[in-house]
């Protein structure tokens, strides 16, 4: 881990001194090392999280729709007074 930080720090220091083509290569190399550090979720975890997001979205949309109908009737009732 410490070696990776050193490498990144050296890349950042020398980043401004390189030519434009070498900057792109250095950027891509840094990007590749950062992507290797990512821990991607497994399939079951991803499925559970996706189902949870969809379920919460559906519940909240129904709740908002119900509140909308209630407020609509309330405003209509106030207008009729």
Secondary structure by P-SEA (a helix, b strand, c coil): caaaaaaaaaaaaacccccaaaaaaaaaaaaaaaaaacccccaaaaaaaaaaaaaaaaaaaaaaaaaaaaaaaaaaaaaac
